[in-house]
Each structure stands twice: as C-alpha cells, then as structure tokens.
Amino acid sequence: MAAMDLFGRRWALRILWELRSGPLGARALLARCEGMSSSVLYQRLRELASSGIIAPSADGYELTRLGTELGHALRPLDEWAAIWAQEQEHVDQEPTET
C-alpha cells in the first residue's frame, strides 16, 4: 500500500516516465511536465529518492535498479492503457443516437 500511495501522488508516475530513457535535470523535468510547479517537482524527487526509486546523478536524476524494475513491472499496464485509449477513440467516433 505504501507504493500505491507514493505512485498515486500527483506527478510521481510522470516523473518516472520521463526518466525511463535516462537521467534528466530538474529544468528538463519541469519542461517535460508542463503545469507542474517546481515545489511539487522537488517534493516528488525527494520522495522518490528516499524510497530508492530514483537517485541523484551527475546529469540530474536517474532511475535506480528498483526504478528500472518498476518500469518493467508497469509495462503490461502501459500496453493495456494503449488498447484502452484506442477503444476510447473508437467509442468517441461512433455516432450518437438522438
């Protein structure tokens, strides 16, 4: 439940998503996460780092081994979400009866 609490916090999963391809600094993360305040970013970075999911690096922040494994664990959810999004587009394109 602690993990669900952490990942359910606003912007937490988005930060992890942005770090999936490699390290990023705070400015790059803010630019990629339009609408996120710097105070929320730094709070989430502290929380994710203290949980062992990310770590500071020479280039900013990066996923740890646990963070990378989390990405692998979430891959089926990402695949499901892609299918769900396609179905939602199909539903949105169906004519409505009036």
DSSP file (Angstrom, degrees, kcal/mol; ACC not computed):
  #  RESIDUE AA STRUCTURE BP1 BP2  ACC     N-H-->O    O-->H-N    N-H-->O    O-->H-N    TCO  KAPPA ALPHA  PHI   PSI    X-CA   Y-CA   Z-CA
    1    1 A M     >        0   0    0      0, 0.0     4,-2.3     0, 0.0     5,-0.2   0.000 360.0 360.0 360.0 -30.9    0.0    0.0    0.0
    2    2 A A  H  >  +     0   0    0      1,-0.2     4,-2.4     2,-0.2     5,-0.1   0.906 360.0  49.7 -62.9 -39.8    2.9    2.4    0.6
    3    3 A A  H  > S+     0   0    0      2,-0.2     4,-3.0     1,-0.2     5,-0.3   0.913 109.6  50.7 -65.0 -42.0    4.0    2.0   -3.0
    4    4 A M  H  > S+     0   0    0      1,-0.2     4,-1.6     2,-0.2    -1,-0.2   0.889 110.2  50.9 -63.4 -38.1    0.5    2.7   -4.2
    5    5 A D  H  < S+     0   0    0     -4,-2.3     4,-0.5     2,-0.2    -2,-0.2   0.939 113.2  45.1 -62.6 -46.8    0.4    5.8   -2.0
    6    6 A L  H >< S+     0   0    0     -4,-2.4     3,-1.1     1,-0.2    -2,-0.2   0.941 116.8  43.3 -63.1 -48.4    3.7    7.0   -3.4
    7    7 A F  H 3< S+     0   0    0     -4,-3.0     6,-0.6     1,-0.3    -1,-0.2   0.704 107.6  61.8 -74.9 -18.2    2.9    6.3   -7.1
    8    8 A G  T 3< S+     0   0    0     -4,-1.6    -1,-0.3    -5,-0.3    -2,-0.2   0.563  79.5 107.4 -82.1  -8.2   -0.6    7.8   -6.7
    9    9 A R  S X> S-     0   0    0     -3,-1.1     3,-2.0    -4,-0.5     4,-0.5  -0.468  89.0 -86.9 -72.2 141.9    0.8   11.2   -5.8
   10   10 A R  T 34 S+     0   0    0      1,-0.3    -1,-0.1    -2,-0.2    -2,-0.1  -0.209 108.4   2.0 -53.6 130.8    0.3   13.8   -8.5
   11   11 A W  T 3> S+     0   0    0     -3,-0.1     4,-2.4    -4,-0.1    -1,-0.3   0.213  96.6 111.4  79.2 -10.3    3.2   13.8  -11.0
   12   12 A A  H <> S+     0   0    0     -3,-2.0     4,-2.0     1,-0.2     5,-0.2   0.950  82.2  40.4 -61.5 -50.8    5.1   10.9   -9.4
   13   13 A L  H  X S+     0   0    0     -6,-0.6     4,-2.6    -4,-0.5    -1,-0.2   0.855 112.9  56.2 -67.3 -32.7    4.5    8.4  -12.3
   14   14 A R  H  > S+     0   0    0      2,-0.2     4,-2.4     1,-0.2    -1,-0.2   0.911 106.2  50.3 -64.5 -41.0    5.0   11.1  -14.9
   15   15 A I  H  X S+     0   0    0     -4,-2.4     4,-1.6     2,-0.2    -2,-0.2   0.936 111.8  47.7 -61.4 -45.8    8.5   11.9  -13.4
   16   16 A L  H  < S+     0   0    0     -4,-2.0     4,-0.5     1,-0.2    -2,-0.2   0.901 110.3  53.1 -61.5 -40.4    9.3    8.1  -13.5
   17   17 A W  H >< S+     0   0    0     -4,-2.6     3,-1.1     1,-0.2     4,-0.3   0.913 108.6  49.2 -60.6 -43.8    8.1    8.0  -17.1
   18   18 A E  H >< S+     0   0    0     -4,-2.4     3,-0.5     1,-0.2    -1,-0.2   0.798 110.1  51.6 -68.5 -27.9   10.3   10.9  -18.1
   19   19 A L  G >< S+     0   0    0     -4,-1.6     3,-1.3     1,-0.2    44,-0.5   0.494  82.3  95.0 -85.6  -2.6   13.3    9.3  -16.5
   20   20 A R  G <  S+     0   0    0     -3,-1.1    -1,-0.2    -4,-0.5    -2,-0.1   0.788  86.7  45.2 -62.0 -28.2   12.8    5.9  -18.3
   21   21 A S  G <  S-     0   0    0     -3,-0.5    -1,-0.3     1,-0.3    -2,-0.1   0.501 127.4 -64.3 -95.3  -4.1   15.2    6.8  -21.1
   22   22 A G  S <  S-     0   0    0     -3,-1.3    -1,-0.3    -4,-0.1    39,-0.1  -0.829  75.8 -28.1 144.5 177.4   18.0    8.2  -18.9
   23   23 A P        -     0   0    0      0, 0.0     2,-0.3     0, 0.0    39,-0.2  -0.208  50.8-177.2 -63.7 148.0   19.0   10.9  -16.5
   24   24 A L  B     -A   61   0A   0     37,-2.0    37,-2.3    33,-0.0    33,-0.1  -0.992  20.6-126.3-142.1 147.5   17.4   14.4  -16.6
   25   25 A G     >  -     0   0    0     -2,-0.3     4,-2.2    35,-0.3     5,-0.2  -0.371  35.8 -99.7 -84.2 171.5   17.9   17.5  -14.6
   26   26 A A  H  > S+     0   0    0      1,-0.2     4,-2.7     2,-0.2     5,-0.2   0.885 121.5  52.6 -61.3 -41.2   15.2   19.4  -12.8
   27   27 A R  H  > S+     0   0    0      1,-0.2     4,-2.2     2,-0.2    -1,-0.2   0.912 109.9  48.4 -63.1 -41.9   14.8   22.0  -15.5
   28   28 A A  H  > S+     0   0    0      2,-0.2     4,-2.0     1,-0.2    -1,-0.2   0.902 111.5  50.2 -65.1 -40.2   14.3   19.3  -18.2
   29   29 A L  H  X S+     0   0    0     -4,-2.2     4,-1.7     2,-0.2    -2,-0.2   0.922 110.3  49.7 -64.1 -43.3   11.8   17.6  -16.0
   30   30 A L  H  < S+     0   0    0     -4,-2.7     6,-0.3     1,-0.2    -2,-0.2   0.902 110.6  50.5 -61.3 -40.3    9.9   20.8  -15.5
   31   31 A A  H  < S+     0   0    0     -4,-2.2     3,-0.3     1,-0.2    -1,-0.2   0.872 113.6  44.8 -65.4 -36.7    9.9   21.5  -19.2
   32   32 A R  H  < S+     0   0    0     -4,-2.0     2,-0.6     1,-0.2    -1,-0.2   0.724 110.3  56.2 -79.6 -22.1    8.5   18.0  -19.9
   33   33 A C  S >< S-     0   0    0     -4,-1.7     3,-2.2    -5,-0.2    -1,-0.2  -0.572  83.1-162.9-110.3  66.7    5.9   18.1  -17.2
   34   34 A E  T 3  S+     0   0    0     -2,-0.6     3,-0.1    -3,-0.3    -3,-0.1  -0.239  73.2  25.5 -55.7 129.0    4.1   21.2  -18.2
   35   35 A G  T 3  S+     0   0    0      1,-0.4     2,-0.4    -5,-0.2    -1,-0.3   0.266  89.1 121.8 100.7 -10.5    2.0   22.6  -15.4
   36   36 A M    <   -     0   0    0     -3,-2.2    -1,-0.4    -6,-0.3     2,-0.1  -0.708  58.8-131.6 -87.0 134.4    4.0   21.1  -12.6
   37   37 A S     >  -     0   0    0     -2,-0.4     4,-2.3     1,-0.1     5,-0.1  -0.467  16.8-120.0 -80.4 156.7    5.4   23.6  -10.1
   38   38 A S  H  > S+     0   0    0      1,-0.2     4,-2.6     2,-0.2     5,-0.2   0.853 113.4  56.7 -65.0 -33.7    9.0   23.5   -9.0
   39   39 A S  H  > S+     0   0    0      2,-0.2     4,-1.8     1,-0.2    -1,-0.2   0.904 108.8  45.7 -66.5 -38.8    8.0   23.0   -5.4
   40   40 A V  H  > S+     0   0    0      2,-0.2     4,-2.8     1,-0.2     5,-0.2   0.915 111.6  53.3 -67.4 -42.2    6.0   19.9   -6.3
   41   41 A L  H  X S+     0   0    0     -4,-2.3     4,-2.8     1,-0.2    -2,-0.2   0.954 110.9  44.9 -56.8 -51.1    8.8   18.6   -8.5
   42   42 A Y  H  X S+     0   0    0     -4,-2.6     4,-2.0     1,-0.2    -1,-0.2   0.848 112.4  52.3 -66.6 -32.4   11.4   18.9   -5.7
   43   43 A Q  H  X S+     0   0    0     -4,-1.8     4,-2.4    -5,-0.2    -1,-0.2   0.939 112.4  45.0 -65.7 -45.9    9.0   17.3   -3.2
   44   44 A R  H  X S+     0   0    0     -4,-2.8     4,-3.1     2,-0.2     5,-0.3   0.898 111.1  53.4 -65.4 -39.7    8.4   14.3   -5.5
   45   45 A L  H  X S+     0   0    0     -4,-2.8     4,-2.3    -5,-0.2    -1,-0.2   0.918 110.3  47.8 -61.5 -41.8   12.1   14.0   -6.3
   46   46 A R  H  X S+     0   0    0     -4,-2.0     4,-2.7    -5,-0.2    -2,-0.2   0.934 114.0  46.9 -62.4 -45.6   12.8   13.8   -2.5
   47   47 A E  H  X S+     0   0    0     -4,-2.4     4,-1.2     1,-0.2    -2,-0.2   0.925 114.6  45.5 -63.6 -45.8   10.0   11.2   -2.0
   48   48 A L  H  <>S+     0   0    0     -4,-3.1     5,-2.3     1,-0.2     6,-1.1   0.875 115.0  48.3 -67.5 -36.8   11.1    9.0   -4.9
   49   49 A A  H ><5S+     0   0    0     -4,-2.3     3,-1.5    -5,-0.3    -2,-0.2   0.919 109.8  50.7 -69.1 -43.4   14.8    9.3   -3.9
   50   50 A S  H 3<5S+     0   0    0     -4,-2.7    -1,-0.2     1,-0.3    -2,-0.2   0.740 108.9  54.2 -67.8 -20.0   14.1    8.4   -0.3
   51   51 A S  T 3<5S-     0   0    0     -4,-1.2    -1,-0.3    -5,-0.2    -2,-0.2   0.474 115.8-116.4 -89.3  -3.3   12.1    5.4   -1.5
   52   52 A G  T < 5S+     0   0    0     -3,-1.5    14,-0.4     2,-0.3    15,-0.4   0.649  86.1 112.9  80.3  14.9   15.1    4.2   -3.6
   53   53 A I  S   <S+     0   0    0     -5,-2.3    11,-2.3    -6,-0.2    14,-0.3   0.823  82.6  16.4 -89.1 -35.1   13.3    4.5   -6.9
   54   54 A I  E     -B   63   0A   0     -6,-1.1    -2,-0.3     9,-0.3     9,-0.2  -0.862  67.2-162.1-129.5 167.1   15.5    7.4   -8.3
   55   55 A A  E     -B   62   0A   0      7,-2.4     7,-2.3    -2,-0.3     2,-0.1  -0.993  29.6-100.2-147.3 148.8   18.9    8.7   -7.3
   56   56 A P  E     +B   61   0A   0      0, 0.0     5,-0.3     0, 0.0     2,-0.3  -0.405  45.8 179.7 -63.4 146.4   20.8   11.9   -8.0
   57   57 A S  E >   -B   60   0A   0      3,-2.8     3,-1.5   -33,-0.1   -33,-0.0  -0.851  46.9 -92.5-138.7 176.2   23.4   11.6  -10.7
   58   58 A A  T 3  S+     0   0    0     -2,-0.3     3,-0.1     1,-0.3    -1,-0.0   0.780 128.1  45.6 -61.5 -26.0   25.9   13.8  -12.4
   59   59 A D  T 3  S-     0   0    0      1,-0.1     2,-0.5   -35,-0.1    -1,-0.3   0.306 128.5 -88.5-101.3   7.5   23.2   14.6  -15.0
   60   60 A G  E <  S- B   0  57A   0     -3,-1.5    -3,-2.8   -35,-0.1     2,-0.3  -0.910  84.8 -10.5 129.8-106.4   20.4   15.2  -12.6
   61   61 A Y  E     +AB  24  56A   0    -37,-2.3   -37,-2.0    -2,-0.5     2,-0.3  -0.967  58.9 180.0-132.7 148.6   18.2   12.3  -11.5
   62   62 A E  E     - B   0  55A   0     -7,-2.3    -7,-2.4    -2,-0.3     2,-0.2  -0.967  34.7 -92.9-144.3 160.1   18.0    8.8  -12.8
   63   63 A L  E     - B   0  54A   0    -44,-0.5    -9,-0.3    -2,-0.3     2,-0.1  -0.476  37.4-140.4 -69.6 142.0   16.2    5.6  -12.1
   64   64 A T     >  -     0   0    0    -11,-2.3     4,-2.6    -2,-0.2     5,-0.2  -0.283  38.9 -87.3 -85.1-177.4   17.8    3.1   -9.7
   65   65 A R  H  > S+     0   0    0      1,-0.2     4,-2.4     2,-0.2     5,-0.2   0.920 134.0  49.2 -57.4 -43.9   17.7   -0.6  -10.2
   66   66 A L  H  > S+     0   0    0    -14,-0.4     4,-2.2     1,-0.2    -1,-0.2   0.888 109.6  51.8 -63.7 -38.9   14.4   -0.7   -8.4
   67   67 A G  H  > S+     0   0    0    -15,-0.4     4,-1.8   -14,-0.3    -2,-0.2   0.898 110.1  48.3 -64.2 -40.8   13.1    2.1  -10.5
   68   68 A T  H  X S+     0   0    0     -4,-2.6     4,-1.7     2,-0.2    -2,-0.2   0.907 111.1  50.6 -65.5 -41.6   14.1    0.3  -13.7
   69   69 A E  H  X S+     0   0    0     -4,-2.4     4,-2.3     1,-0.2    -2,-0.2   0.867 106.4  55.9 -64.1 -35.6   12.4   -2.9  -12.4
   70   70 A L  H  X S+     0   0    0     -4,-2.2     4,-2.1     1,-0.2    -1,-0.2   0.917 104.1  53.9 -61.0 -42.7    9.3   -0.8  -11.6
   71   71 A G  H  X S+     0   0    0     -4,-1.8     4,-0.7     1,-0.2    -2,-0.2   0.900 109.0  48.0 -57.6 -42.0    9.2    0.2  -15.3
   72   72 A H  H >< S+     0   0    0     -4,-1.7     3,-0.7     1,-0.2    -1,-0.2   0.895 110.7  51.6 -65.6 -39.4    9.3   -3.4  -16.4
   73   73 A A  H 3< S+     0   0    0     -4,-2.3     4,-0.3     1,-0.2    -2,-0.2   0.828 110.5  48.8 -66.8 -31.3    6.5   -4.2  -13.9
   74   74 A L  H 3X S+     0   0    0     -4,-2.1     4,-2.2     1,-0.2     3,-0.4   0.571  84.7  92.6 -85.2  -9.1    4.4   -1.4  -15.3
   75   75 A R  H <X S+     0   0    0     -4,-0.7     4,-2.4    -3,-0.7     5,-0.2   0.896  83.5  52.0 -54.9 -45.0    4.9   -2.4  -18.9
   76   76 A P  H  > S+     0   0    0      0, 0.0     4,-2.4     0, 0.0    -1,-0.2   0.884 109.0  51.2 -60.5 -35.3    1.7   -4.6  -19.0
   77   77 A L  H  > S+     0   0    0     -3,-0.4     4,-2.6    -4,-0.3    -2,-0.2   0.902 109.0  50.9 -65.6 -39.8   -0.3   -1.6  -17.6
   78   78 A D  H  X S+     0   0    0     -4,-2.2     4,-1.8     2,-0.2    -1,-0.2   0.903 110.6  48.9 -62.6 -42.1    1.1    0.6  -20.4
   79   79 A E  H  X S+     0   0    0     -4,-2.4     4,-1.7     2,-0.2    -2,-0.2   0.917 112.1  48.3 -64.2 -43.1    0.1   -2.0  -23.0
   80   80 A W  H  X S+     0   0    0     -4,-2.4     4,-2.8     1,-0.2    -2,-0.2   0.915 108.9  54.1 -61.7 -42.9   -3.4   -2.2  -21.5
   81   81 A A  H  X S+     0   0    0     -4,-2.6     4,-2.6     1,-0.2    -1,-0.2   0.858 105.4  53.3 -62.1 -35.8   -3.6    1.6  -21.5
   82   82 A A  H  X S+     0   0    0     -4,-1.8     4,-1.9     2,-0.2    -1,-0.2   0.914 111.4  45.5 -65.0 -42.5   -2.8    1.8  -25.2
   83   83 A I  H  X S+     0   0    0     -4,-1.7     4,-2.3     2,-0.2    -2,-0.2   0.929 113.1  50.3 -64.4 -45.5   -5.6   -0.7  -26.0
   84   84 A W  H  X S+     0   0    0     -4,-2.8     4,-2.3     1,-0.2    -2,-0.2   0.909 108.9  51.6 -59.4 -44.1   -8.0    1.2  -23.8
   85   85 A A  H  X S+     0   0    0     -4,-2.6     4,-2.1     1,-0.2    -1,-0.2   0.894 109.1  50.6 -62.4 -40.7   -7.1    4.5  -25.4
   86   86 A Q  H  X S+     0   0    0     -4,-1.9     4,-2.1     1,-0.2    -1,-0.2   0.915 110.8  48.9 -63.0 -42.6   -7.7    3.0  -28.9
   87   87 A E  H  X S+     0   0    0     -4,-2.3     4,-2.5     1,-0.2    -2,-0.2   0.874 108.8  53.4 -65.8 -36.1  -11.1    1.7  -27.8
   88   88 A Q  H  X S+     0   0    0     -4,-2.3     4,-2.5     2,-0.2    -1,-0.2   0.893 107.6  51.0 -65.2 -38.6  -12.0    5.1  -26.3
   89   89 A E  H  X S+     0   0    0     -4,-2.1     4,-1.4     2,-0.2    -2,-0.2   0.913 110.0  50.4 -62.5 -41.5  -11.2    6.7  -29.6
   90   90 A H  H  X S+     0   0    0     -4,-2.1     4,-0.8     1,-0.2     3,-0.3   0.918 111.1  47.9 -62.7 -44.1  -13.5    4.2  -31.3
   91   91 A V  H >< S+     0   0    0     -4,-2.5     3,-0.8     1,-0.2    -1,-0.2   0.902 110.2  52.5 -63.5 -40.8  -16.3    4.9  -28.9
   92   92 A D  H 3< S+     0   0    0     -4,-2.5    -1,-0.2     1,-0.2    -2,-0.2   0.773 108.4  51.6 -66.6 -25.7  -15.8    8.7  -29.3
   93   93 A Q  H 3< S+     0   0    0     -4,-1.4    -1,-0.2    -3,-0.3    -2,-0.2   0.603  85.7 103.1 -88.3 -12.5  -16.1    8.3  -33.1
   94   94 A E  S << S-     0   0    0     -4,-0.8     2,-0.1    -3,-0.8    -3,-0.0  -0.482  82.3-109.1 -70.6 137.7  -19.4    6.3  -33.0
   95   95 A P        -     0   0    0      0, 0.0     2,-0.3     0, 0.0    -1,-0.1  -0.405  32.0-129.6 -66.5 143.8  -22.4    8.3  -34.0
   96   96 A T        -     0   0    0     -2,-0.1     2,-0.4    -3,-0.1     0, 0.0  -0.722  15.8-122.2 -95.4 145.7  -24.7    9.1  -31.0
   97   97 A E              0   0    0     -2,-0.3    -1,-0.0     1,-0.1     0, 0.0  -0.683 360.0 360.0 -85.3 136.1  -28.4    8.4  -31.2
   98   98 A T              0   0    0     -2,-0.4    -1,-0.1     0, 0.0    -2,-0.0   0.382 360.0 360.0-121.0 360.0  -30.6   11.4  -30.6
